């Protein structure tokens, strides 16, 4: 029974996060020009192309996100779907700019 509940909660969480992510994309188109050219706040070597939610900072490069996810399959899925949900109980990921807990990593390109 708990497996069914967990699947239900996971599906509901995914739906909520996707709606938040799509709302951010719609609302935040005005800052795109300003954010272009920002370097990764984690390594400082490459352009930042990933957005952390809910703080909405575009602050990580591909190399750092790949390293943080520690799983090529998860990284490939992020590139395909343009977002990665950080599930409760998993490894915590913090925004390198503000150190707030990240719930979603979203491709910002």
Phi and psi in degrees as GROMACS dihedral restraints (atoms count N, CA, C in turn):
[ dihedral_restraints ]
;  ai    aj    ak    al  type     phi  dphi    fc
    3     4     5     6     1   -67.9    20    10
    4     5     6     7     1   -29.0    20    10
    6     7     8     9     1   -63.6    20    10
    7     8     9    10     1   -39.5    20    10
    9    10    11    12     1   -66.6    20    10
   10    11    12    13     1   -42.8    20    10
   12    13    14    15     1   -63.3    20    10
   13    14    15    16     1   -44.5    20    10
   15    16    17    18     1   -62.1    20    10
   16    17    18    19     1   -41.0    20    10
   18    19    20    21     1   -62.8    20    10
   19    20    21    22     1   -41.7    20    10
   21    22    23    24     1   -63.7    20    10
   22    23    24    25     1   -46.0    20    10
   24    25    26    27     1   -64.4    20    10
   25    26    27    28     1   -41.6    20    10
   27    28    29    30     1   -62.5    20    10
   28    29    30    31     1   -43.2    20    10
   30    31    32    33     1   -64.4    20    10
   31    32    33    34     1   -41.4    20    10
   33    34    35    36     1   -65.8    20    10
   34    35    36    37     1   -42.9    20    10
   36    37    38    39     1   -62.2    20    10
   37    38    39    40     1   -44.0    20    10
   39    40    41    42     1   -60.1    20    10
   40    41    42    43     1   -43.8    20    10
   42    43    44    45     1   -62.6    20    10
   43    44    45    46     1   -44.0    20    10
   45    46    47    48     1   -64.3    20    10
   46    47    48    49     1   -44.6    20    10
   48    49    50    51     1   -65.8    20    10
   49    50    51    52     1   -40.5    20    10
   51    52    53    54     1   -64.0    20    10
   52    53    54    55     1   -36.7    20    10
   54    55    56    57     1   -68.6    20    10
   55    56    57    58     1   -36.7    20    10
   57    58    59    60     1   -65.8    20    10
   58    59    60    61     1   -45.2    20    10
   60    61    62    63     1   -62.2    20    10
   61    62    63    64     1   -42.7    20    10
   63    64    65    66     1   -69.7    20    10
   64    65    66    67     1   -32.5    20    10
   66    67    68    69     1   -66.3    20    10
   67    68    69    70     1   -38.7    20    10
   69    70    71    72     1   -64.5    20    10
   70    71    72    73     1   -42.8    20    10
   72    73    74    75     1   -61.8    20    10
   73    74    75    76     1   -43.2    20    10
   75    76    77    78     1   -66.0    20    10
   76    77    78    79     1   -42.9    20    10
   78    79    80    81     1   -76.7    20    10
   79    80    81    82     1   -26.3    20    10
   81    82    83    84     1  -107.0    20    10
   82    83    84    85     1    20.1    20    10
   84    85    86    87     1   -64.2    20    10
   85    86    87    88     1   -24.2    20    10
   87    88    89    90     1   -68.7    20    10
   88    89    90    91     1   -24.4    20    10
   90    91    92    93     1   -90.9    20    10
   91    92    93    94     1    -2.0    20    10
   93    94    95    96     1   -56.7    20    10
   94    95    96    97     1   -45.5    20    10
   96    97    98    99     1   -63.7    20    10
   97    98    99   100     1   -39.7    20    10
   99   100   101   102     1   -66.9    20    10
  100   101   102   103     1   -36.5    20    10
  102   103   104   105     1   -81.6    20    10
  103   104   105   106     1   -17.9    20    10
  105   106   107   108     1   -64.0    20    10
  106   107   108   109     1   137.9    20    10
  108   109   110   111     1    93.0    20    10
  109   110   111   112     1    -8.6    20    10
  111   112   113   114     1   -69.3    20    10
  112   113   114   115     1   138.4    20    10
  114   115   116   117     1   -91.6    20    10
  115   116   117   118     1   158.6    20    10
  117   118   119   120     1   -57.9    20    10
  118   119   120   121     1   131.1    20    10
  120   121   122   123     1   -80.1    20    10
  121   122   123   124     1   -12.8    20    10
  123   124   125   126     1   -83.6    20    10
  124   125   126   127     1   -51.7    20    10
  126   127   128   129     1  -111.3    20    10
  127   128   129   130     1   -26.5    20    10
  129   130   131   132     1    75.5    20    10
  130   131   132   133     1     6.2    20    10
  132   133   134   135     1   -99.2    20    10
  133   134   135   136     1   -30.6    20    10
  135   136   137   138     1  -124.8    20    10
  136   137   138   139     1   159.2    20    10
  138   139   140   141     1   -63.6    20    10
  139   140   141   142     1   139.5    20    10
  141   142   143   144     1   -75.2    20    10
  142   143   144   145     1   129.3    20    10
  144   145   146   147     1  -135.4    20    10
  145   146   147   148     1     9.3    20    10
  147   148   149   150     1  -124.4    20    10
  148   149   150   151     1   137.1    20    10
  150   151   152   153     1  -103.5    20    10
  151   152   153   154     1   136.4    20    10
  153   154   155   156     1   -96.8    20    10
  154   155   156   157     1   135.7    20    10
  156   157   158   159     1  -120.1    20    10
  157   158   159   160     1   141.1    20    10
  159   160   161   162     1   -91.8    20    10
  160   161   162   163     1    -3.6    20    10
  162   163   164   165     1   -72.1    20    10
  163   164   165   166     1   -22.7    20    10
  165   166   167   168     1    72.8    20    10
  166   167   168   169     1    25.7    20    10
  168   169   170   171     1   -87.9    20    10
  169   170   171   172     1   132.0    20    10
  171   172   173   174     1   -92.0    20    10
  172   173   174   175     1   102.6    20    10
  174   175   176   177     1  -146.4    20    10
  175   176   177   178     1     7.0    20    10
  177   178   179   180     1  -131.5    20    10
  178   179   180   181     1   145.7    20    10
  180   181   182   183     1   -92.6    20    10
  181   182   183   184     1   171.7    20    10
  183   184   185   186     1   -58.5    20    10
  184   185   186   187     1   -44.5    20    10
  186   187   188   189     1   -61.5    20    10
  187   188   189   190     1   -43.3    20    10
  189   190   191   192     1   -70.2    20    10
  190   191   192   193     1   -39.6    20    10
  192   193   194   195     1   -64.6    20    10
  193   194   195   196     1   -42.7    20    10
  195   196   197   198     1   -58.9    20    10
  196   197   198   199     1   -42.7    20    10
  198   199   200   201     1   -66.6    20    10
  199   200   201   202     1   -41.8    20    10
  201   202   203   204     1   -64.9    20    10
  202   203   204   205     1   -40.0    20    10
  204   205   206   207     1   -72.3    20    10
  205   206   207   208     1   -26.0    20    10
  207   208   209   210     1    56.6    20    10
  208   209   210   211     1    23.7    20    10
  210   211   212   213     1  -155.5    20    10
  211   212   213   214     1   114.1    20    10
  213   214   215   216     1   -60.9    20    10
  214   215   216   217     1   -37.4    20    10
  216   217   218   219     1   -62.7    20    10
  217   218   219   220     1   -43.4    20    10
  219   220   221   222     1   -64.9    20    10
  220   221   222   223     1   -39.2    20    10
  222   223   224   225     1   -66.8    20    10
  223   224   225   226     1   -43.6    20    10
  225   226   227   228     1   -61.2    20    10
  226   227   228   229     1   -40.5    20    10
  228   229   230   231     1   -65.8    20    10
  229   230   231   232     1   -38.5    20    10
  231   232   233   234     1   -60.1    20    10
  232   233   234   235     1   -44.2    20    10
  234   235   236   237     1   -64.9    20    10
  235   236   237   238     1   -35.5    20    10
  237   238   239   240     1   -72.9    20    10
  238   239   240   241     1   -46.7    20    10
  240   241   242   243     1   -93.4    20    10
  241   242   243   244     1   -12.6    20    10
  243   244   245   246     1    72.9    20    10
  244   245   246   247     1     8.2    20    10
  246   247   248   249     1  -155.8    20    10
  247   248   249   250     1   151.4    20    10
  249   250   251   252     1  -130.1    20    10
  250   251   252   253     1   125.0    20    10
  252   253   254   255     1   -90.3    20    10
  253   254   255   256     1   132.9    20    10
  255   256   257   258     1   -89.8    20    10
  256   257   258   259     1   109.5    20    10
  258   259   260   261     1   -79.7    20    10
  259   260   261   262     1   144.5    20    10
  261   262   263   264     1   -58.6    20    10
  262   263   264   265     1   139.6    20    10
  264   265   266   267     1    91.3    20    10
  265   266   267   268     1   -14.2    20    10
  267   268   269   270     1   -86.2    20    10
  268   269   270   271     1  -175.4    20    10
  270   271   272   273     1   -64.3    20    10
  271   272   273   274     1   131.6    20    10
  273   274   275   276     1   -71.0    20    10
  274   275   276   277     1   139.7    20    10
  276   277   278   279     1  -123.9    20    10
  277   278   279   280     1   129.3    20    10
  279   280   281   282     1  -114.5    20    10
  280   281   282   283     1   146.6    20    10
  282   283   284   285     1   -63.9    20    10
  283   284   285   286     1   128.2    20    10
  285   286   287   288     1   -69.8    20    10
  286   287   288   289     1   -15.5    20    10
  288   289   290   291     1   -85.1    20    10
  289   290   291   292     1   -45.6    20    10
  291   292   293   294     1  -118.6    20    10
  292   293   294   295     1    -6.3    20    10
  294   295   296   297     1    66.1    20    10
  295   296   297   298     1    15.5    20    10
  297   298   299   300     1   -74.8    20    10
  298   299   300   301     1   146.2    20    10
  300   301   302   303     1   -59.7    20    10
  301   302   303   304     1   133.0    20    10
  303   304   305   306     1   -96.8    20    10
  304   305   306   307     1   131.5    20    10
  306   307   308   309     1   -99.7    20    10
  307   308   309   310     1   -29.5    20    10
  309   310   311   312     1  -141.5    20    10
  310   311   312   313     1   137.6    20    10
  312   313   314   315     1  -109.0    20    10
  313   314   315   316     1   125.6    20    10
  315   316   317   318     1  -125.9    20    10
  316   317   318   319     1   135.2    20    10
  318   319   320   321     1   -67.8    20    10
  319   320   321   322     1   128.0    20    10
  321   322   323   324     1  -103.0    20    10
  322   323   324   325     1    -1.2    20    10
